[in-house]
Amino acid sequence: MRRVQTFLVLLSCLLGSLALPSAHAQEVDTRLTLVGYQQFALRVTDLERSVAFYSAVFGLSPVRIEEAAVFQLEEGDQYFSLWPASKDEAVGIAWIGLGIENFDVARLAAAFERLGFERSAAPTPRSQGLEHASRFWQTEILGEDAFFFADAEGVRFRLMPTEHCAVCAGNEASEAAGLLSARGINHFTNFVVNSARGNAFFRQAFGLEYLSYQGPNAPTLSLGDGLQFLMYFGGDAQGAPSSAGRTDHVSLSLDEFDVDALRSRLTAYGLVATGGQRPPQPLTHWVSLRMPNRGGAQGGTPELYFADPDGIAIQVQAASYCGGDGYFGDECSAL
């Protein structure tokens, strides 16, 4: 009888230990896994002018929410938004939106605290440059709970759920055919004073690997579908950055990529062909040939750009483009 009682006590303890969560299970899961690009935002000086421009170029009709205009791309969960810049805000790419698994703001906050980031209030229009570098914040964007962070160079990112774009509801194709048919987001290039620092952060925080090299010290970071990538381009200045990084351009993928035909359409619309001076002049277009010394093809991999009414640079490439070798830039291997 005593043996039976002892057995029952031990069995009860065992079942109790299985029912109670362990200290490890109670910890917040802080693993960060990126799915790919979700969206980006542009700050523009004249919202109506920019809406008319992007509607004509891409053949899209935006959804108007509050003061923003939202354009859904052909890849159903991807979109971009236009926002009017206040007198204290710089025009350009305001932030890069990254889709992440298991989106939860509390989980993300815990993860970034472990990475050494500080929590802060959302930036004001006067908050520019490095004021929010290595910080994260929460706010509301178009009725959605939004989580942002700025890397050590001050480049701003938004982490987002990957479900269907709720703010895109009501997007329809424009009645007029666009000059270009934008399929989805391919990559962003950030100009910074220390490119290795940006690469190291994304490798540490998100486990990204290199996809290709556009020069000996110019790797691209692979994410999403294996074609999407993020690039930090710049110097190797040590210590805290003395100037903020900036997102130079976004690249969108096209089903059709005939450089001469696309340039002819842009010219017919009124954009002026240039040699690609930087910063770009508004309403211009140009081709940059990425040569073998920058990971391109013999004779050059053509990369097509245009600048919107504010001079914001937009790159467009073939749907197979991965930033690598070959005429279409579709041969990638960082090995």
C-alpha positions in Angstrom: 0.0 0.0 0.0 2.8 2.4 0.9 4.5 1.7 -2.4 1.3 2.5 -4.2 1.0 5.8 -2.3 4.6 6.7 -3.1 4.0 6.0 -6.8 0.9 8.2 -6.8 2.7 11.1 -5.2 5.6 10.8 -7.7 3.1 10.6 -10.6 1.2 13.7 -9.4 4.5 15.7 -9.2 5.5 14.6 -12.7 2.1 15.6 -14.1 2.2 18.9 -12.3 5.7 19.7 -13.7 4.4 19.0 -17.2 1.4 21.3 -16.7 3.3 24.3 -15.4 5.3 26.4 -18.0 9.0 26.4 -17.5 10.9 29.6 -17.0 12.3 29.2 -20.5 8.8 28.8 -22.0 7.7 32.0 -20.3 10.4 34.0 -22.0 9.4 36.2 -24.9 10.4 34.7 -28.3 12.8 37.4 -29.6 13.9 35.6 -32.8 13.5 37.9 -35.8 12.7 36.4 -39.2 12.1 38.6 -42.2 9.7 37.5 -44.9 10.5 40.2 -47.4 9.6 43.7 -48.4 6.1 44.9 -47.6 6.0 48.6 -48.5 7.8 51.9 -48.5 6.8 55.5 -48.0 7.8 58.7 -49.9 7.7 62.2 -48.5 6.7 64.6 -51.4 6.3 68.4 -51.7 3.1 68.4 -53.7 0.9 65.4 -53.0 -1.6 65.9 -55.8 1.2 66.4 -58.3 2.9 63.2 -57.1 -0.3 61.2 -57.2 -0.9 62.2 -60.8 2.7 61.3 -61.7 2.7 57.8 -60.1 -0.8 57.0 -61.4 0.3 57.8 -64.9 3.7 56.0 -64.7 2.3 52.7 -63.1 -1.3 52.8 -64.3 -2.6 52.7 -60.7 -5.3 54.5 -58.8 -4.5 55.1 -55.2 -6.6 54.8 -52.1 -6.7 58.0 -50.1 -6.5 57.6 -46.4 -6.2 60.6 -44.1 -3.4 62.7 -45.7 -1.8 59.8 -47.6 -2.2 58.1 -50.9 -1.6 54.3 -51.0 -0.7 52.5 -54.2 -0.9 48.7 -54.2 1.6 46.8 -56.4 0.9 43.7 -58.4 2.4 41.6 -55.7 -0.8 41.8 -53.6 0.7 42.4 -50.2 3.2 45.1 -51.3 2.4 48.8 -51.6 3.9 52.2 -51.3 2.4 55.4 -49.9 2.9 59.1 -50.6 2.9 61.6 -47.7 3.1 65.4 -47.9 6.3 66.7 -46.4 6.0 69.5 -43.9 8.3 72.4 -44.0 10.7 70.7 -41.6 10.8 67.3 -43.4 13.1 66.3 -46.2 11.6 64.8 -49.3 12.6 61.3 -50.3 12.2 57.8 -49.0 10.8 58.1 -45.5 11.1 54.5 -44.4 11.5 50.9 -45.6 8.8 48.4 -44.7 9.9 44.9 -43.9 7.5 42.0 -43.4 8.3 39.8 -40.3 7.0 36.5 -39.0 4.9 36.6 -35.8 4.4 40.3 -35.7 3.8 41.5 -32.2 5.0 44.9 -30.9 5.8 43.7 -27.4 7.9 40.8 -28.8 9.7 43.2 -31.2 10.4 45.7 -28.4 12.0 43.0 -26.2 14.1 41.8 -29.2 15.4 45.3 -29.9 16.2 46.0 -26.3 18.3 42.8 -26.3 20.1 44.2 -29.4 21.0 47.3 -27.4 18.4 49.7 -28.9 16.7 52.3 -26.8 13.0 52.9 -26.7 11.9 56.4 -27.7 8.9 58.5 -28.6 8.0 58.7 -32.2 10.0 61.3 -34.2 8.5 64.7 -34.9 8.9 66.4 -38.2 11.9 68.2 -36.8 13.6 64.9 -35.8 16.0 64.3 -38.7 19.3 62.6 -39.2 20.9 60.8 -36.3 18.5 61.9 -33.5 16.8 58.5 -33.5 19.7 56.3 -34.5 19.8 52.9 -32.7 16.3 53.5 -31.3 12.9 52.0 -31.8 9.4 53.4 -31.3 5.7 52.5 -31.7 3.1 54.7 -33.3 -0.1 54.4 -35.4 0.0 54.7 -39.1 -3.3 54.8 -41.1 -5.1 53.1 -38.2 -2.5 50.3 -37.8 -0.2 49.6 -34.9 3.3 50.3 -36.3 6.8 49.4 -35.1 9.8 51.4 -36.3 13.5 51.4 -35.7 16.4 53.4 -37.0 19.8 51.7 -37.5 23.1 53.1 -36.3 23.3 55.3 -39.4 19.8 56.7 -38.8 18.2 54.8 -41.7 14.5 54.2 -40.8 12.7 50.9 -41.1 9.2 49.7 -40.3 8.5 46.1 -39.2 5.1 44.8 -40.4 2.8 41.9 -40.4 2.7 39.9 -43.7 -1.1 39.6 -44.0 -3.0 41.2 -46.9 -2.6 44.9 -47.1 -5.6 46.2 -45.1 -5.0 49.8 -46.2 -5.0 48.8 -49.8 -8.7 48.0 -49.8 -10.3 49.8 -52.8 -7.2 50.0 -55.0 -8.1 49.6 -58.6 -6.2 49.7 -61.8 -6.3 53.1 -63.5 -8.4 53.5 -66.6 -5.3 54.5 -68.5 -2.5 52.0 -69.1 0.7 52.9 -67.3 4.1 53.5 -68.8 5.5 50.7 -66.6 3.9 47.7 -65.0 5.3 47.5 -61.5 5.2 44.0 -60.1 6.9 44.3 -56.7 9.7 45.7 -54.6 13.1 44.3 -55.4 15.7 46.2 -53.3 16.8 49.4 -51.5 20.2 51.0 -51.5 21.3 53.0 -48.5 24.2 55.4 -48.7 26.1 55.5 -45.4 29.5 56.4 -43.9 30.2 52.8 -42.8 28.6 50.1 -44.9 30.0 47.2 -43.0 28.2 48.3 -39.8 24.8 48.2 -41.6 25.5 44.8 -43.0 26.7 43.4 -39.7 23.6 44.6 -37.9 21.2 42.8 -40.4 23.3 39.7 -40.3 23.2 39.7 -36.5 19.6 40.7 -35.9 17.9 38.9 -38.8 20.4 36.2 -39.9 20.6 37.6 -43.4 23.2 36.1 -45.8 25.0 37.7 -48.7 23.4 37.3 -52.1 25.9 39.0 -54.5 28.8 41.4 -54.7 28.7 44.7 -56.6 32.4 45.3 -56.0 35.0 43.9 -53.6 33.5 45.6 -50.6 29.9 46.0 -51.7 27.8 42.9 -50.8 24.1 42.7 -51.0 22.0 41.1 -48.2 19.4 38.5 -49.4 15.9 38.5 -48.0 12.4 37.4 -49.0 12.1 35.4 -52.3 15.8 35.1 -52.9 15.7 37.9 -55.5 15.0 40.8 -53.0 18.0 42.3 -51.3 19.2 45.2 -49.2 22.4 47.1 -49.9 24.5 49.4 -47.7 27.0 51.4 -49.9 29.6 53.7 -48.6 32.9 54.1 -46.7 34.5 52.6 -43.6 34.5 55.6 -41.3 35.1 54.3 -37.7 33.3 55.5 -34.6 29.9 57.0 -34.3 28.6 58.3 -37.7 29.1 62.0 -38.2 26.3 62.2 -40.8 23.1 60.3 -41.2 22.7 57.6 -43.9 20.0 57.9 -46.5 18.0 55.6 -48.7 19.2 56.6 -52.1 16.6 54.6 -54.2 14.1 51.8 -54.3 14.1 49.3 -57.1 10.8 47.8 -58.5 10.6 44.7 -60.6 8.9 44.6 -64.0 7.6 41.7 -66.1 8.8 43.5 -69.2 12.3 44.9 -69.4 13.2 46.3 -72.8 15.5 49.3 -71.9 15.1 51.2 -75.2 11.3 50.7 -75.2 10.9 51.8 -71.6 13.1 54.9 -72.1 11.1 55.8 -75.2 7.9 55.7 -73.2 9.4 57.8 -70.4 10.6 60.4 -72.9 7.2 60.5 -74.7 5.6 61.2 -71.3 7.8 64.2 -70.8 10.8 62.9 -68.8 14.2 64.0 -70.1 17.0 61.6 -70.8 20.2 62.5 -68.9 23.6 60.9 -68.0 22.6 60.1 -64.5 23.9 63.0 -62.5 23.5 62.9 -58.7 21.5 64.2 -57.1 19.1 63.6 -60.0 17.1 66.3 -61.6 13.3 66.0 -61.3 11.5 64.3 -64.2 14.5 62.7 -65.8 15.6 59.2 -66.7 18.9 57.5 -67.2 20.7 54.1 -67.5 23.7 53.1 -65.5 25.8 50.2 -66.9 27.1 48.1 -64.0 30.4 46.7 -65.3 32.3 43.6 -64.3 34.3 45.5 -61.6 30.9 46.0 -59.9 29.6 42.5 -60.4 28.0 43.2 -63.8 28.2 41.6 -67.2 30.8 42.1 -69.9 29.6 45.2 -71.7 27.5 46.2 -68.6 24.3 45.2 -66.9 21.8 48.0 -67.7 20.1 49.5 -64.7 17.2 51.9 -65.5 16.2 54.8 -63.3 13.8 57.7 -63.3 13.3 60.6 -61.0 9.9 61.8 -59.9 8.7 65.4 -59.6 10.8 65.8 -56.4 13.9 64.2 -57.8 13.4 60.9 -55.9 15.2 58.1 -57.7 13.3 55.0 -58.7 15.0 52.0 -60.3 13.2 49.5 -62.4 14.6 46.1 -63.4 13.5 42.7 -64.9 11.5 40.4 -62.5 14.5 38.1 -62.4 17.0 40.7 -61.2 18.9 39.9 -58.1 21.7 42.5 -58.3 24.2 40.0 -59.9 25.9 39.2 -63.1 24.4 38.7 -66.6 22.6 41.2 -68.8 19.5 41.0 -66.7 21.5 41.0 -63.4 19.9 37.6 -62.6 23.1 35.5 -61.9 23.7 35.7 -58.1 26.1 33.8 -55.9 28.0 35.2 -53.0 30.2 32.1 -52.7 
